[in-house]
Amino acid sequence: MREFFENRPNLSTIIFAGKGGLGKTTFSAATSYWLAKQGKKCLCFSTDPQASLSDIFEKDIFGKGVQELAPNLYVLEIDADKRIQEYQESIRKQIMEMYGLDELPKEIDEY
């Protein structure tokens, strides 16, 4: 791993992506931990609703914003369902205000 990063001194973002069960969370947590130990400031974040980073780091961080777990190691587990609901509600309010409605027609809310 050291050689990989030494050959890419300007690398600032690493994304672990793919289908479920490949070890994305495990590898991202391990990589972030290793980089933090090397003195690199890291943010490891996940949108997985299973809160696996909380399990890996043995600390409840789900939906609690950025948490510093160790020097240079920051973690964030986004509550994606909550964020989607908040976004949908803000759009509902904007539509109601724009058209002077007290409630949205059922068809719009379902859409």
Jmol script that loads the backbone (N, CA, C; Angstrom):
load data "model"
ATOM      1  N   MET A   1       0.828  -1.181   0.000  1.00  0.00           N
ATOM      2  CA  MET A   1       0.000   0.000   0.000  1.00  0.00           C
ATOM      3  C   MET A   1       0.877   1.251   0.000  1.00  0.00           C
ATOM      4  N   ARG A   2       1.950   1.181   0.744  1.00  0.00           N
ATOM      5  CA  ARG A   2       2.845   2.336   0.826  1.00  0.00           C
ATOM      6  C   ARG A   2       3.314   2.756  -0.565  1.00  0.00           C
ATOM      7  N   GLU A   3       3.724   1.783  -1.379  1.00  0.00           N
ATOM      8  CA  GLU A   3       4.213   2.082  -2.725  1.00  0.00           C
ATOM      9  C   GLU A   3       3.122   2.734  -3.580  1.00  0.00           C
ATOM     10  N   PHE A   4       1.907   2.256  -3.452  1.00  0.00           N
ATOM     11  CA  PHE A   4       0.793   2.830  -4.213  1.00  0.00           C
ATOM     12  C   PHE A   4       0.680   4.328  -3.950  1.00  0.00           C
ATOM     13  N   PHE A   5       0.714   4.720  -2.676  1.00  0.00           N
ATOM     14  CA  PHE A   5       0.556   6.130  -2.325  1.00  0.00           C
ATOM     15  C   PHE A   5       1.822   6.941  -2.594  1.00  0.00           C
ATOM     16  N   GLU A   6       2.981   6.335  -2.442  1.00  0.00           N
ATOM     17  CA  GLU A   6       4.224   7.043  -2.759  1.00  0.00           C
ATOM     18  C   GLU A   6       4.285   7.390  -4.239  1.00  0.00           C
ATOM     19  N   ASN A   7       3.736   6.537  -5.088  1.00  0.00           N
ATOM     20  CA  ASN A   7       3.720   6.793  -6.532  1.00  0.00           C
ATOM     21  C   ASN A   7       2.621   7.759  -6.963  1.00  0.00           C
ATOM     22  N   ARG A   8       1.780   8.175  -6.035  1.00  0.00           N
ATOM     23  CA  ARG A   8       0.677   9.096  -6.324  1.00  0.00           C
ATOM     24  C   ARG A   8       0.628  10.189  -5.256  1.00  0.00           C
ATOM     25  N   PRO A   9       1.650  11.025  -5.180  1.00  0.00           N
ATOM     26  CA  PRO A   9       1.723  12.007  -4.095  1.00  0.00           C
ATOM     27  C   PRO A   9       0.595  13.039  -4.110  1.00  0.00           C
ATOM     28  N   ASN A  10      -0.038  13.268  -5.243  1.00  0.00           N
ATOM     29  CA  ASN A  10      -1.113  14.260  -5.323  1.00  0.00           C
ATOM     30  C   ASN A  10      -2.503  13.658  -5.180  1.00  0.00           C
ATOM     31  N   LEU A  11      -2.582  12.383  -4.915  1.00  0.00           N
ATOM     32  CA  LEU A  11      -3.872  11.716  -4.758  1.00  0.00           C
ATOM     33  C   LEU A  11      -4.596  12.277  -3.540  1.00  0.00           C
ATOM     34  N   SER A  12      -5.831  12.735  -3.739  1.00  0.00           N
ATOM     35  CA  SER A  12      -6.560  13.313  -2.610  1.00  0.00           C
ATOM     36  C   SER A  12      -7.885  12.612  -2.330  1.00  0.00           C
ATOM     37  N   THR A  13      -8.363  11.799  -3.258  1.00  0.00           N
ATOM     38  CA  THR A  13      -9.652  11.137  -3.074  1.00  0.00           C
ATOM     39  C   THR A  13      -9.562   9.684  -3.524  1.00  0.00           C
ATOM     40  N   ILE A  14     -10.083   8.814  -2.693  1.00  0.00           N
ATOM     41  CA  ILE A  14     -10.163   7.396  -3.029  1.00  0.00           C
ATOM     42  C   ILE A  14     -11.619   6.989  -2.845  1.00  0.00           C
ATOM     43  N   ILE A  15     -12.182   6.332  -3.841  1.00  0.00           N
ATOM     44  CA  ILE A  15     -13.569   5.881  -3.758  1.00  0.00           C
ATOM     45  C   ILE A  15     -13.598   4.366  -3.898  1.00  0.00           C
ATOM     46  N   PHE A  16     -14.223   3.718  -2.947  1.00  0.00           N
ATOM     47  CA  PHE A  16     -14.445   2.279  -3.010  1.00  0.00           C
ATOM     48  C   PHE A  16     -15.897   2.084  -3.413  1.00  0.00           C
ATOM     49  N   ALA A  17     -16.117   1.517  -4.587  1.00  0.00           N
ATOM     50  CA  ALA A  17     -17.479   1.352  -5.099  1.00  0.00           C
ATOM     51  C   ALA A  17     -17.656  -0.040  -5.682  1.00  0.00           C
ATOM     52  N   GLY A  18     -18.885  -0.464  -5.771  1.00  0.00           N
ATOM     53  CA  GLY A  18     -19.210  -1.762  -6.352  1.00  0.00           C
ATOM     54  C   GLY A  18     -20.434  -2.339  -5.684  1.00  0.00           C
ATOM     55  N   LYS A  19     -20.784  -3.543  -6.079  1.00  0.00           N
ATOM     56  CA  LYS A  19     -21.980  -4.167  -5.526  1.00  0.00           C
ATOM     57  C   LYS A  19     -21.752  -4.578  -4.076  1.00  0.00           C
ATOM     58  N   GLY A  20     -22.823  -4.907  -3.403  1.00  0.00           N
ATOM     59  CA  GLY A  20     -22.752  -5.274  -1.999  1.00  0.00           C
ATOM     60  C   GLY A  20     -21.939  -6.533  -1.751  1.00  0.00           C
ATOM     61  N   GLY A  21     -21.273  -6.562  -0.603  1.00  0.00           N
ATOM     62  CA  GLY A  21     -20.557  -7.756  -0.195  1.00  0.00           C
ATOM     63  C   GLY A  21     -19.133  -7.883  -0.692  1.00  0.00           C
ATOM     64  N   LEU A  22     -18.624  -6.843  -1.337  1.00  0.00           N
ATOM     65  CA  LEU A  22     -17.261  -6.909  -1.878  1.00  0.00           C
ATOM     66  C   LEU A  22     -16.192  -6.491  -0.875  1.00  0.00           C
ATOM     67  N   GLY A  23     -16.593  -5.877   0.229  1.00  0.00           N
ATOM     68  CA  GLY A  23     -15.626  -5.422   1.222  1.00  0.00           C
ATOM     69  C   GLY A  23     -15.276  -3.950   1.110  1.00  0.00           C
ATOM     70  N   LYS A  24     -16.133  -3.171   0.468  1.00  0.00           N
ATOM     71  CA  LYS A  24     -15.856  -1.738   0.287  1.00  0.00           C
ATOM     72  C   LYS A  24     -15.661  -1.031   1.620  1.00  0.00           C
ATOM     73  N   THR A  25     -16.548  -1.279   2.553  1.00  0.00           N
ATOM     74  CA  THR A  25     -16.464  -0.611   3.851  1.00  0.00           C
ATOM     75  C   THR A  25     -15.221  -1.058   4.605  1.00  0.00           C
ATOM     76  N   THR A  26     -14.936  -2.334   4.582  1.00  0.00           N
ATOM     77  CA  THR A  26     -13.750  -2.859   5.267  1.00  0.00           C
ATOM     78  C   THR A  26     -12.475  -2.256   4.691  1.00  0.00           C
ATOM     79  N   PHE A  27     -12.371  -2.248   3.374  1.00  0.00           N
ATOM     80  CA  PHE A  27     -11.167  -1.701   2.741  1.00  0.00           C
ATOM     81  C   PHE A  27     -11.060  -0.192   2.931  1.00  0.00           C
ATOM     82  N   SER A  28     -12.178   0.517   2.867  1.00  0.00           N
ATOM     83  CA  SER A  28     -12.110   1.968   3.051  1.00  0.00           C
ATOM     84  C   SER A  28     -11.722   2.309   4.485  1.00  0.00           C
ATOM     85  N   ALA A  29     -12.246   1.571   5.449  1.00  0.00           N
ATOM     86  CA  ALA A  29     -11.888   1.812   6.848  1.00  0.00           C
ATOM     87  C   ALA A  29     -10.417   1.491   7.093  1.00  0.00           C
ATOM     88  N   ALA A  30      -9.954   0.366   6.576  1.00  0.00           N
ATOM     89  CA  ALA A  30      -8.549  -0.025   6.762  1.00  0.00           C
ATOM     90  C   ALA A  30      -7.608   0.965   6.091  1.00  0.00           C
ATOM     91  N   THR A  31      -7.957   1.394   4.890  1.00  0.00           N
ATOM     92  CA  THR A  31      -7.117   2.359   4.169  1.00  0.00           C
ATOM     93  C   THR A  31      -7.078   3.691   4.901  1.00  0.00           C
ATOM     94  N   SER A  32      -8.230   4.157   5.363  1.00  0.00           N
ATOM     95  CA  SER A  32      -8.285   5.425   6.100  1.00  0.00           C
ATOM     96  C   SER A  32      -7.464   5.353   7.380  1.00  0.00           C
ATOM     97  N   TYR A  33      -7.603   4.246   8.088  1.00  0.00           N
ATOM     98  CA  TYR A  33      -6.849   4.061   9.327  1.00  0.00           C
ATOM     99  C   TYR A  33      -5.349   4.077   9.043  1.00  0.00           C
ATOM    100  N   TRP A  34      -4.932   3.339   8.014  1.00  0.00           N
ATOM    101  CA  TRP A  34      -3.509   3.277   7.658  1.00  0.00           C
ATOM    102  C   TRP A  34      -2.986   4.656   7.265  1.00  0.00           C
ATOM    103  N   LEU A  35      -3.739   5.375   6.434  1.00  0.00           N
ATOM    104  CA  LEU A  35      -3.305   6.711   6.011  1.00  0.00           C
ATOM    105  C   LEU A  35      -3.218   7.670   7.194  1.00  0.00           C
ATOM    106  N   ALA A  36      -4.183   7.589   8.105  1.00  0.00           N
ATOM    107  CA  ALA A  36      -4.143   8.447   9.295  1.00  0.00           C
ATOM    108  C   ALA A  36      -2.893   8.159  10.119  1.00  0.00           C
ATOM    109  N   LYS A  37      -2.536   6.888  10.237  1.00  0.00           N
ATOM    110  CA  LYS A  37      -1.312   6.513  10.961  1.00  0.00           C
ATOM    111  C   LYS A  37      -0.061   7.046  10.260  1.00  0.00           C
ATOM    112  N   GLN A  38      -0.139   7.264   8.943  1.00  0.00           N
ATOM    113  CA  GLN A  38       0.978   7.819   8.175  1.00  0.00           C
ATOM    114  C   GLN A  38       1.002   9.350   8.244  1.00  0.00           C
ATOM    115  N   GLY A  39       0.065   9.940   8.990  1.00  0.00           N
ATOM    116  CA  GLY A  39       0.024  11.388   9.141  1.00  0.00           C
ATOM    117  C   GLY A  39      -0.840  12.111   8.122  1.00  0.00           C
ATOM    118  N   LYS A  40      -1.608  11.369   7.342  1.00  0.00           N
ATOM    119  CA  LYS A  40      -2.494  11.981   6.348  1.00  0.00           C
ATOM    120  C   LYS A  40      -3.871  12.192   6.968  1.00  0.00           C
ATOM    121  N   LYS A  41      -4.426  13.364   6.783  1.00  0.00           N
ATOM    122  CA  LYS A  41      -5.765  13.655   7.288  1.00  0.00           C
ATOM    123  C   LYS A  41      -6.786  12.945   6.398  1.00  0.00           C
ATOM    124  N   CYS A  42      -7.651  12.124   6.999  1.00  0.00           N
ATOM    125  CA  CYS A  42      -8.592  11.303   6.235  1.00  0.00           C
ATOM    126  C   CYS A  42     -10.014  11.464   6.735  1.00  0.00           C
ATOM    127  N   LEU A  43     -10.933  11.465   5.788  1.00  0.00           N
ATOM    128  CA  LEU A  43     -12.356  11.366   6.088  1.00  0.00           C
ATOM    129  C   LEU A  43     -12.863  10.102   5.413  1.00  0.00           C
ATOM    130  N   CYS A  44     -13.326   9.180   6.198  1.00  0.00           N
ATOM    131  CA  CYS A  44     -13.916   7.946   5.681  1.00  0.00           C
ATOM    132  C   CYS A  44     -15.418   8.073   5.881  1.00  0.00           C
ATOM    133  N   PHE A  45     -16.182   8.042   4.774  1.00  0.00           N
ATOM    134  CA  PHE A  45     -17.628   8.168   4.949  1.00  0.00           C
ATOM    135  C   PHE A  45     -18.382   7.118   4.170  1.00  0.00           C
ATOM    136  N   SER A  46     -19.590   6.856   4.649  1.00  0.00           N
ATOM    137  CA  SER A  46     -20.424   5.822   4.057  1.00  0.00           C
ATOM    138  C   SER A  46     -21.872   6.278   4.050  1.00  0.00           C
ATOM    139  N   THR A  47     -22.591   5.844   3.014  1.00  0.00           N
ATOM    140  CA  THR A  47     -24.036   6.083   2.951  1.00  0.00           C
ATOM    141  C   THR A  47     -24.798   4.772   3.127  1.00  0.00           C
ATOM    142  N   ASP A  48     -24.112   3.728   3.512  1.00  0.00           N
ATOM    143  CA  ASP A  48     -24.722   2.411   3.690  1.00  0.00           C
ATOM    144  C   ASP A  48     -25.636   2.428   4.919  1.00  0.00           C
ATOM    145  N   PRO A  49     -26.916   2.076   4.757  1.00  0.00           N
ATOM    146  CA  PRO A  49     -27.828   2.104   5.907  1.00  0.00           C
ATOM    147  C   PRO A  49     -27.524   1.031   6.957  1.00  0.00           C
ATOM    148  N   GLN A  50     -26.617   0.122   6.687  1.00  0.00           N
ATOM    149  CA  GLN A  50     -26.288  -0.921   7.659  1.00  0.00           C
ATOM    150  C   GLN A  50     -25.335  -0.444   8.751  1.00  0.00           C
ATOM    151  N   ALA A  51     -24.842   0.764   8.636  1.00  0.00           N
ATOM    152  CA  ALA A  51     -23.964   1.357   9.661  1.00  0.00           C
ATOM    153  C   ALA A  51     -22.743   0.489   9.953  1.00  0.00           C
ATOM    154  N   SER A  52     -22.120  -0.010   8.913  1.00  0.00           N
ATOM    155  CA  SER A  52     -20.969  -0.902   9.083  1.00  0.00           C
ATOM    156  C   SER A  52     -19.741  -0.203   9.644  1.00  0.00           C
ATOM    157  N   LEU A  53     -19.557   1.084   9.341  1.00  0.00           N
ATOM    158  CA  LEU A  53     -18.410   1.791   9.918  1.00  0.00           C
ATOM    159  C   LEU A  53     -18.523   1.834  11.436  1.00  0.00           C
ATOM    160  N   SER A  54     -19.737   1.986  11.938  1.00  0.00           N
ATOM    161  CA  SER A  54     -19.937   1.947  13.389  1.00  0.00           C
ATOM    162  C   SER A  54     -19.468   0.613  13.956  1.00  0.00           C
ATOM    163  N   ASP A  55     -19.766  -0.466  13.258  1.00  0.00           N
ATOM    164  CA  ASP A  55     -19.328  -1.799  13.706  1.00  0.00           C
ATOM    165  C   ASP A  55     -17.810  -1.925  13.648  1.00  0.00           C
ATOM    166  N   ILE A  56     -17.229  -1.504  12.545  1.00  0.00           N
ATOM    167  CA  ILE A  56     -15.781  -1.643  12.364  1.00  0.00           C
ATOM    168  C   ILE A  56     -15.009  -0.851  13.412  1.00  0.00           C
ATOM    169  N   PHE A  57     -15.420   0.395  13.635  1.00  0.00           N
ATOM    170  CA  PHE A  57     -14.695   1.257  14.574  1.00  0.00           C
ATOM    171  C   PHE A  57     -15.231   1.155  16.003  1.00  0.00           C
ATOM    172  N   GLU A  58     -16.250   0.312  16.198  1.00  0.00           N
ATOM    173  CA  GLU A  58     -16.833   0.072  17.521  1.00  0.00           C
ATOM    174  C   GLU A  58     -17.264   1.357  18.211  1.00  0.00           C
ATOM    175  N   LYS A  59     -17.919   2.217  17.431  1.00  0.00           N
ATOM    176  CA  LYS A  59     -18.460   3.462  17.971  1.00  0.00           C
ATOM    177  C   LYS A  59     -19.687   3.827  17.149  1.00  0.00           C
ATOM    178  N   ASP A  60     -20.761   4.216  17.830  1.00  0.00           N
ATOM    179  CA  ASP A  60     -21.989   4.588  17.132  1.00  0.00           C
ATOM    180  C   ASP A  60     -21.805   5.958  16.492  1.00  0.00           C
ATOM    181  N   ILE A  61     -21.619   5.962  15.189  1.00  0.00           N
ATOM    182  CA  ILE A  61     -21.419   7.220  14.466  1.00  0.00           C
ATOM    183  C   ILE A  61     -22.521   7.473  13.450  1.00  0.00           C
ATOM    184  N   PHE A  62     -23.457   6.526  13.301  1.00  0.00           N
ATOM    185  CA  PHE A  62     -24.488   6.615  12.271  1.00  0.00           C
ATOM    186  C   PHE A  62     -25.363   7.852  12.460  1.00  0.00           C
ATOM    187  N   GLY A  63     -25.364   8.711  11.438  1.00  0.00           N
ATOM    188  CA  GLY A  63     -26.221   9.892  11.438  1.00  0.00           C
ATOM    189  C   GLY A  63     -25.820  10.970  12.425  1.00  0.00           C
ATOM    190  N   LYS A  64     -24.606  10.934  12.949  1.00  0.00           N
ATOM    191  CA  LYS A  64     -24.181  11.881  13.987  1.00  0.00           C
ATOM    192  C   LYS A  64     -23.178  12.908  13.498  1.00  0.00           C
ATOM    193  N   GLY A  65     -23.021  13.033  12.194  1.00  0.00           N
ATOM    194  CA  GLY A  65     -22.073  14.005  11.658  1.00  0.00           C
ATOM    195  C   GLY A  65     -20.650  13.479  11.721  1.00  0.00           C
ATOM    196  N   VAL A  66     -19.729  14.330  11.361  1.00  0.00           N
ATOM    197  CA  VAL A  66     -18.316  13.936  11.327  1.00  0.00           C
ATOM    198  C   VAL A  66     -17.810  13.710  12.751  1.00  0.00           C
ATOM    199  N   GLN A  67     -17.168  12.572  12.955  1.00  0.00           N
ATOM    200  CA  GLN A  67     -16.603  12.213  14.255  1.00  0.00           C
ATOM    201  C   GLN A  67     -15.101  11.987  14.097  1.00  0.00           C
ATOM    202  N   GLU A  68     -14.326  12.549  15.013  1.00  0.00           N
ATOM    203  CA  GLU A  68     -12.880  12.293  15.012  1.00  0.00           C
ATOM    204  C   GLU A  68     -12.625  11.081  15.904  1.00  0.00           C
ATOM    205  N   LEU A  69     -12.098  10.026  15.314  1.00  0.00           N
ATOM    206  CA  LEU A  69     -11.853   8.797  16.073  1.00  0.00           C
ATOM    207  C   LEU A  69     -10.419   8.669  16.550  1.00  0.00           C
ATOM    208  N   ALA A  70      -9.512   9.300  15.847  1.00  0.00           N
ATOM    209  CA  ALA A  70      -8.091   9.255  16.178  1.00  0.00           C
ATOM    210  C   ALA A  70      -7.449  10.449  15.486  1.00  0.00           C
ATOM    211  N   PRO A  71      -6.216  10.787  15.848  1.00  0.00           N
ATOM    212  CA  PRO A  71      -5.564  11.879  15.129  1.00  0.00           C
ATOM    213  C   PRO A  71      -5.581  11.612  13.619  1.00  0.00           C
ATOM    214  N   ASN A  72      -6.056  12.579  12.867  1.00  0.00           N
ATOM    215  CA  ASN A  72      -6.138  12.528  11.399  1.00  0.00           C
ATOM    216  C   ASN A  72      -7.230  11.616  10.853  1.00  0.00           C
ATOM    217  N   LEU A  73      -7.975  10.931  11.697  1.00  0.00           N
ATOM    218  CA  LEU A  73      -8.999  10.000  11.216  1.00  0.00           C
ATOM    219  C   LEU A  73     -10.396  10.493  11.595  1.00  0.00           C
ATOM    220  N   TYR A  74     -11.135  10.876  10.579  1.00  0.00           N
ATOM    221  CA  TYR A  74     -12.504  11.353  10.742  1.00  0.00           C
ATOM    222  C   TYR A  74     -13.432  10.401   9.998  1.00  0.00           C
ATOM    223  N   VAL A  75     -14.585  10.136  10.583  1.00  0.00           N
ATOM    224  CA  VAL A  75     -15.539   9.227   9.949  1.00  0.00           C
ATOM    225  C   VAL A  75     -16.926   9.859   9.942  1.00  0.00           C
ATOM    226  N   LEU A  76     -17.713   9.436   8.968  1.00  0.00           N
ATOM    227  CA  LEU A  76     -19.064   9.970   8.802  1.00  0.00           C
ATOM    228  C   LEU A  76     -19.928   8.888   8.179  1.00  0.00           C
ATOM    229  N   GLU A  77     -21.016   8.560   8.843  1.00  0.00           N
ATOM    230  CA  GLU A  77     -22.016   7.662   8.263  1.00  0.00           C
ATOM    231  C   GLU A  77     -23.279   8.476   8.065  1.00  0.00           C
ATOM    232  N   ILE A  78     -23.598   8.708   6.817  1.00  0.00           N
ATOM    233  CA  ILE A  78     -24.753   9.526   6.473  1.00  0.00           C
ATOM    234  C   ILE A  78     -26.009   8.674   6.546  1.00  0.00           C
ATOM    235  N   ASP A  79     -27.027   9.201   7.204  1.00  0.00           N
ATOM    236  CA  ASP A  79     -28.333   8.548   7.223  1.00  0.00           C
ATOM    237  C   ASP A  79     -29.040   8.951   5.935  1.00  0.00           C
ATOM    238  N   ALA A  80     -28.809   8.189   4.872  1.00  0.00           N
ATOM    239  CA  ALA A  80     -29.315   8.542   3.541  1.00  0.00           C
ATOM    240  C   ALA A  80     -30.836   8.617   3.514  1.00  0.00           C
ATOM    241  N   ASP A  81     -31.520   7.709   4.196  1.00  0.00           N
ATOM    242  CA  ASP A  81     -32.985   7.743   4.214  1.00  0.00           C
ATOM    243  C   ASP A  81     -33.496   9.046   4.822  1.00  0.00           C
ATOM    244  N   LYS A  82     -32.867   9.465   5.909  1.00  0.00           N
ATOM    245  CA  LYS A  82     -33.266  10.719   6.559  1.00  0.00           C
ATOM    246  C   LYS A  82     -32.999  11.906   5.637  1.00  0.00           C
ATOM    247  N   ARG A  83     -31.858  11.915   4.983  1.00  0.00           N
ATOM    248  CA  ARG A  83     -31.519  13.012   4.065  1.00  0.00           C
ATOM    249  C   ARG A  83     -32.507  13.084   2.906  1.00  0.00           C
ATOM    250  N   ILE A  84     -32.905  11.935   2.375  1.00  0.00           N
ATOM    251  CA  ILE A  84     -33.878  11.910   1.277  1.00  0.00           C
ATOM    252  C   ILE A  84     -35.214  12.471   1.747  1.00  0.00           C
ATOM    253  N   GLN A  85     -35.654  12.065   2.931  1.00  0.00           N
ATOM    254  CA  GLN A  85     -36.915  12.574   3.475  1.00  0.00           C
ATOM    255  C   GLN A  85     -36.852  14.083   3.683  1.00  0.00           C
ATOM    256  N   GLU A  86     -35.732  14.577   4.212  1.00  0.00           N
ATOM    257  CA  GLU A  86     -35.575  16.021   4.417  1.00  0.00           C
ATOM    258  C   GLU A  86     -35.625  16.768   3.092  1.00  0.00           C
ATOM    259  N   TYR A  87     -34.971  16.223   2.083  1.00  0.00           N
ATOM    260  CA  TYR A  87     -34.971  16.852   0.761  1.00  0.00           C
ATOM    261  C   TYR A  87     -36.378  16.865   0.172  1.00  0.00           C
ATOM    262  N   GLN A  88     -37.071  15.736   0.258  1.00  0.00           N
ATOM    263  CA  GLN A  88     -38.434  15.670  -0.265  1.00  0.00           C
ATOM    264  C   GLN A  88     -39.343  16.672   0.436  1.00  0.00           C
ATOM    265  N   GLU A  89     -39.196  16.794   1.741  1.00  0.00           N
ATOM    266  CA  GLU A  89     -40.021  17.747   2.490  1.00  0.00           C
ATOM    267  C   GLU A  89     -39.716  19.182   2.074  1.00  0.00           C
ATOM    268  N   SER A  90     -38.453  19.503   1.841  1.00  0.00           N
ATOM    269  CA  SER A  90     -38.113  20.867   1.412  1.00  0.00           C
ATOM    270  C   SER A  90     -38.707  21.166   0.037  1.00  0.00           C
ATOM    271  N   ILE A  91     -38.732  20.180  -0.850  1.00  0.00           N
ATOM    272  CA  ILE A  91     -39.339  20.366  -2.171  1.00  0.00           C
ATOM    273  C   ILE A  91     -40.847  20.547  -2.036  1.00  0.00           C
ATOM    274  N   ARG A  92     -41.486  19.752  -1.175  1.00  0.00           N
ATOM    275  CA  ARG A  92     -42.932  19.907  -0.942  1.00  0.00           C
ATOM    276  C   ARG A  92     -43.254  21.329  -0.489  1.00  0.00           C
ATOM    277  N   LYS A  93     -42.473  21.814   0.472  1.00  0.00           N
ATOM    278  CA  LYS A  93     -42.712  23.165   0.998  1.00  0.00           C
ATOM    279  C   LYS A  93     -42.531  24.217  -0.087  1.00  0.00           C
ATOM    280  N   GLN A  94     -41.508  24.063  -0.900  1.00  0.00           N
ATOM    281  CA  GLN A  94     -41.276  25.029  -1.980  1.00  0.00           C
ATOM    282  C   GLN A  94     -42.434  25.042  -2.970  1.00  0.00           C
ATOM    283  N   ILE A  95     -42.931  23.873  -3.332  1.00  0.00           N
ATOM    284  CA  ILE A  95     -44.059  23.796  -4.271  1.00  0.00           C
ATOM    285  C   ILE A  95     -45.298  24.437  -3.657  1.00  0.00           C
ATOM    286  N   MET A  96     -45.582  24.138  -2.396  1.00  0.00           N
ATOM    287  CA  MET A  96     -46.767  24.706  -1.740  1.00  0.00           C
ATOM    288  C   MET A  96     -46.659  26.226  -1.647  1.00  0.00           C
ATOM    289  N   GLU A  97     -45.477  26.732  -1.290  1.00  0.00           N
ATOM    290  CA  GLU A  97     -45.285  28.183  -1.209  1.00  0.00           C
ATOM    291  C   GLU A  97     -45.398  28.828  -2.584  1.00  0.00           C
ATOM    292  N   MET A  98     -44.821  28.194  -3.593  1.00  0.00           N
ATOM    293  CA  MET A  98     -44.819  28.737  -4.944  1.00  0.00           C
ATOM    294  C   MET A  98     -46.239  28.891  -5.489  1.00  0.00           C
ATOM    295  N   TYR A  99     -47.102  27.921  -5.174  1.00  0.00           N
ATOM    296  CA  TYR A  99     -48.457  27.929  -5.719  1.00  0.00           C
ATOM    297  C   TYR A  99     -49.519  28.282  -4.682  1.00  0.00           C
ATOM    298  N   GLY A 100     -49.099  28.673  -3.489  1.00  0.00           N
ATOM    299  CA  GLY A 100     -50.046  29.080  -2.451  1.00  0.00           C
ATOM    300  C   GLY A 100     -50.961  27.951  -1.998  1.00  0.00           C
ATOM    301  N   LEU A 101     -50.433  26.756  -1.901  1.00  0.00           N
ATOM    302  CA  LEU A 101     -51.227  25.588  -1.518  1.00  0.00           C
ATOM    303  C   LEU A 101     -51.093  25.300  -0.029  1.00  0.00           C
ATOM    304  N   ASP A 102     -52.169  24.764   0.551  1.00  0.00           N
ATOM    305  CA  ASP A 102     -52.113  24.307   1.941  1.00  0.00           C
ATOM    306  C   ASP A 102     -51.633  22.859   2.023  1.00  0.00           C
ATOM    307  N   GLU A 103     -51.866  22.119   0.945  1.00  0.00           N
ATOM    308  CA  GLU A 103     -51.379  20.743   0.853  1.00  0.00           C
ATOM    309  C   GLU A 103     -51.164  20.404  -0.611  1.00  0.00           C
ATOM    310  N   LEU A 104     -50.373  19.389  -0.843  1.00  0.00           N
ATOM    311  CA  LEU A 104     -50.097  18.970  -2.218  1.00  0.00           C
ATOM    312  C   LEU A 104     -51.162  17.996  -2.703  1.00  0.00           C
ATOM    313  N   PRO A 105     -51.525  18.103  -3.971  1.00  0.00           N
ATOM    314  CA  PRO A 105     -52.413  17.078  -4.534  1.00  0.00           C
ATOM    315  C   PRO A 105     -51.740  15.711  -4.424  1.00  0.00           C
ATOM    316  N   LYS A 106     -52.532  14.697  -4.214  1.00  0.00           N
ATOM    317  CA  LYS A 106     -52.018  13.336  -4.015  1.00  0.00           C
ATOM    318  C   LYS A 106     -51.095  12.902  -5.152  1.00  0.00           C
ATOM    319  N   GLU A 107     -51.436  13.262  -6.384  1.00  0.00           N
ATOM    320  CA  GLU A 107     -50.642  12.845  -7.538  1.00  0.00           C
ATOM    321  C   GLU A 107     -49.212  13.383  -7.469  1.00  0.00           C
ATOM    322  N   ILE A 108     -49.063  14.611  -7.015  1.00  0.00           N
ATOM    323  CA  ILE A 108     -47.729  15.222  -6.917  1.00  0.00           C
ATOM    324  C   ILE A 108     -46.933  14.557  -5.800  1.00  0.00           C
ATOM    325  N   ASP A 109     -47.579  14.346  -4.671  1.00  0.00           N
ATOM    326  CA  ASP A 109     -46.883  13.746  -3.539  1.00  0.00           C
ATOM    327  C   ASP A 109     -46.407  12.333  -3.872  1.00  0.00           C
ATOM    328  N   GLU A 110     -47.209  11.578  -4.640  1.00  0.00           N
ATOM    329  CA  GLU A 110     -46.801  10.230  -5.027  1.00  0.00           C
ATOM    330  C   GLU A 110     -45.658  10.259  -6.023  1.00  0.00           C
ATOM    331  N   TYR A 111     -45.628  11.299  -6.859  1.00  0.00           N
ATOM    332  CA  TYR A 111     -44.603  11.403  -7.883  1.00  0.00           C
ATOM    333  C   TYR A 111     -43.265  11.626  -7.242  1.00  0.00           C
TER     334      TYR A 111
END
end "model"
wireframe off; spacefill off
backbone 0.3
color backbone group
